[in-house]
Amino acid sequence: MAKLCLKKIREFGREVKQKVEEEWFVCRLTCFSLFYNSLTSWSTIADTLVEPLFWCVDHFIGYLGPIFVALVVLLTTSVVVIFYICLLPHKAAEGHLWTVYHLIVGHWLLANIVFHYFKAAFTDPGHPPQVIPEVVSVCKRCISNKPPRCHHCSICNKCVLKMDHHCPWLNNCVGHYNHRYFFLFCAYMWVGCVYVCISAYPLFRIHFYGSQDPGWSGIFYPIYLIKDAIGNSFNDVKYSPVCILLDL
């Protein structure tokens, strides 16, 4: 009797397993019949999975562009204000020649930064003409011919000649006609940052170290500040009432 029951249980298990396999086969066949084609691959599946991320970038970067432009103007203005309020009076005390030098160099850098930034932000990067002598491919978004090195910007919703990238800090694409202005803006901004750091270092040293010579330790002063802040936060947590009660 026990052997007969065991045999029926095994047969029932096989039937259930066979039924599940058949249903799974039908589900897979249905899925492949609906979505599969000769172009399907893992790269296509990956592109489909990240499509929501591309949708967020396409729809929100366009709105964040004006905010980033305002931030660039605000940060650059703050540096100029600090230069006039803090750095220039300190340099004026060193002598008139240093004052004239910093006025000329500082304003030359500022004029180049402002000029190239606004030219890069407001110059049209360039779009494909109607008649193209050499056609490499067809844009799937615009349904139009694309010359070499031309790419479609999903944020501007246009094809851009020699597109480098869409810069949110410019709220514009970097392409054929404004790439030079973008590169020079980055170069002059870097030179301006180095100039301000070198010019303001004596003021920084006097403010934090007085008449002492900090040597190389002055360069790593921000790292020391971060280390002290982390150490103080750990000490605050260690001597908090909760930790004291737990120790008790």
C-alpha positions in Angstrom: 0.0 0.0 0.0 2.8 2.4 0.9 4.7 1.6 -2.4 1.5 2.3 -4.4 1.1 5.7 -2.7 4.7 6.5 -3.3 4.4 5.6 -7.0 1.3 7.8 -7.4 3.1 10.7 -5.8 6.1 10.3 -8.1 3.8 10.2 -11.2 2.0 13.3 -10.0 5.3 15.1 -9.5 6.3 14.2 -13.1 3.0 15.4 -14.4 3.3 18.7 -12.6 6.9 19.2 -13.7 5.9 18.4 -17.3 3.0 20.8 -17.1 5.2 23.6 -15.7 7.8 23.0 -18.5 5.1 23.2 -21.2 3.7 26.4 -19.8 7.1 27.9 -19.5 7.8 26.9 -23.1 4.5 28.5 -24.3 5.4 31.8 -22.4 8.8 31.9 -23.9 7.5 31.2 -27.4 4.8 34.0 -26.9 7.5 36.4 -25.7 9.8 35.7 -28.6 7.0 35.9 -31.1 6.1 39.4 -29.9 9.5 40.9 -29.4 12.1 38.9 -31.3 13.5 39.9 -34.7 16.8 39.5 -36.6 18.2 42.7 -35.1 17.6 41.7 -31.5 20.8 41.4 -29.4 22.0 42.0 -25.9 23.1 45.6 -26.8 19.6 46.3 -28.1 18.2 44.9 -24.8 20.7 47.1 -22.8 19.7 50.2 -24.8 16.0 49.5 -24.1 16.7 49.1 -20.4 18.5 52.4 -20.1 16.0 54.3 -22.3 14.2 55.7 -19.2 17.5 57.3 -18.2 18.0 58.8 -21.6 14.4 60.1 -21.4 15.1 61.9 -18.1 18.3 63.4 -19.5 16.6 64.6 -22.7 13.7 66.2 -20.8 15.4 67.7 -17.8 18.8 68.9 -19.0 17.1 71.4 -21.2 15.4 72.9 -18.1 18.6 72.8 -16.0 20.6 74.6 -18.7 19.5 78.1 -17.8 20.2 77.4 -14.1 23.7 76.2 -14.9 24.3 79.4 -17.0 23.2 81.5 -14.1 25.5 79.6 -11.8 28.5 80.2 -14.1 27.7 84.0 -14.1 27.2 84.0 -10.3 30.4 82.2 -9.5 32.5 84.3 -11.9 31.0 87.5 -10.5 31.8 86.3 -6.9 35.4 85.8 -7.9 35.6 89.3 -9.4 34.0 90.8 -6.2 36.5 88.9 -4.0 39.3 90.1 -6.2 38.2 93.8 -5.8 37.4 93.6 -2.1 40.1 91.4 -0.7 43.0 90.9 -3.1 43.3 94.3 -4.8 43.7 96.4 -1.6 46.4 93.9 -0.4 48.3 94.3 -3.7 47.8 98.1 -3.6 49.7 98.2 -0.3 52.7 96.5 -2.0 53.1 99.2 -4.5 51.5 101.0 -7.5 53.3 98.9 -10.1 51.8 95.7 -8.7 48.4 97.3 -8.7 48.7 98.3 -12.3 50.0 94.8 -13.2 47.1 93.0 -11.5 44.5 95.4 -13.0 45.8 94.8 -16.5 46.3 91.0 -16.2 43.1 90.4 -14.2 40.9 92.4 -16.5 42.5 90.9 -19.6 41.7 87.4 -18.3 38.2 88.5 -17.3 37.5 90.0 -20.7 38.6 86.8 -22.5 36.7 84.6 -20.1 33.4 86.6 -20.5 33.8 87.0 -24.3 34.6 83.4 -25.1 31.9 82.1 -22.7 29.1 84.2 -24.3 30.3 83.4 -27.8 30.3 79.6 -27.0 26.9 79.9 -25.3 25.1 82.0 -28.0 26.9 80.9 -31.2 25.0 78.3 -33.3 27.1 75.2 -33.4 26.1 74.5 -37.0 23.6 72.1 -38.6 23.7 70.0 -41.8 22.9 71.9 -45.0 20.1 70.8 -47.3 22.5 69.7 -50.1 25.3 67.4 -48.8 28.1 66.3 -51.2 29.1 63.3 -49.1 26.4 61.3 -47.3 27.6 58.7 -44.7 24.3 57.8 -43.0 20.8 58.9 -42.3 19.7 60.3 -39.0 17.0 58.1 -37.5 15.5 61.1 -35.6 15.5 63.8 -38.2 15.1 61.4 -41.2 17.7 63.4 -43.1 21.2 62.9 -44.5 24.1 63.2 -42.1 27.6 64.3 -43.2 30.7 62.9 -41.5 31.1 63.6 -37.7 27.6 64.9 -37.5 25.5 63.6 -34.6 21.9 64.2 -33.4 21.5 66.0 -30.1 18.5 64.6 -28.2 18.3 67.7 -26.0 18.4 70.3 -28.8 16.5 67.8 -31.1 18.8 68.7 -34.0 21.7 67.3 -35.9 24.9 69.2 -35.1 28.0 69.5 -37.3 31.2 68.0 -35.7 29.3 67.6 -32.5 31.5 67.3 -29.4 28.9 67.2 -26.6 25.9 69.1 -25.2 27.3 71.3 -22.5 24.7 72.1 -19.7 27.0 74.9 -18.5 26.6 76.6 -21.9 23.0 75.5 -22.4 24.2 74.8 -26.0 25.9 72.1 -28.1 29.6 72.3 -28.7 30.0 71.9 -32.5 31.7 73.2 -35.6 31.2 76.9 -35.2 31.6 77.3 -31.4 34.2 74.6 -30.5 37.0 77.2 -30.7 35.2 79.5 -28.3 34.5 76.7 -25.9 38.1 75.5 -25.8 39.5 79.0 -25.3 36.9 79.6 -22.5 38.2 76.5 -20.7 41.8 77.6 -21.3 41.4 81.1 -20.0 39.3 80.0 -17.1 42.1 77.6 -16.1 44.7 80.3 -16.4 42.5 82.7 -14.4 42.1 80.1 -11.6 45.9 79.6 -11.5 46.5 83.3 -11.5 44.1 84.0 -8.6 45.5 81.1 -6.6 49.1 82.3 -7.0 48.2 86.0 -6.4 46.1 85.2 -3.3 48.5 82.8 -1.7 50.4 85.5 0.3 47.1 86.8 1.6 46.0 83.2 2.5 49.4 82.6 4.3 49.2 85.8 6.3 45.5 85.1 7.3 46.1 81.6 8.6 49.8 81.6 9.6 50.7 85.2 10.4 54.4 85.9 10.1 55.4 82.2 10.3 56.6 80.4 7.2 54.3 77.4 6.7 56.5 75.8 4.1 54.9 73.0 2.2 52.3 72.5 5.0 50.4 75.6 3.7 49.7 73.8 0.4 48.0 70.9 2.3 46.1 73.2 4.7 42.6 72.4 3.2 43.4 68.6 3.7 44.3 69.4 7.4 41.0 71.2 7.8 39.0 68.3 6.4 40.9 65.9 8.7 40.2 68.1 11.8 36.6 68.4 10.8 36.2 64.6 10.5 38.1 64.1 13.8 35.9 66.6 15.6 32.7 65.0 14.3 33.9 61.6 15.6 34.7 63.1 19.0 31.2 64.7 19.1 29.6 61.4 18.4 31.9 59.6 20.9 30.9 62.0 23.7 27.3 62.3 22.8 24.7 61.4 25.6 23.7 58.3 23.7 27.2 56.9 23.5 27.8 57.7 27.2 24.6 55.9 28.2 25.6 52.9 26.1 29.1 52.8 27.8 27.3 52.8 31.2 
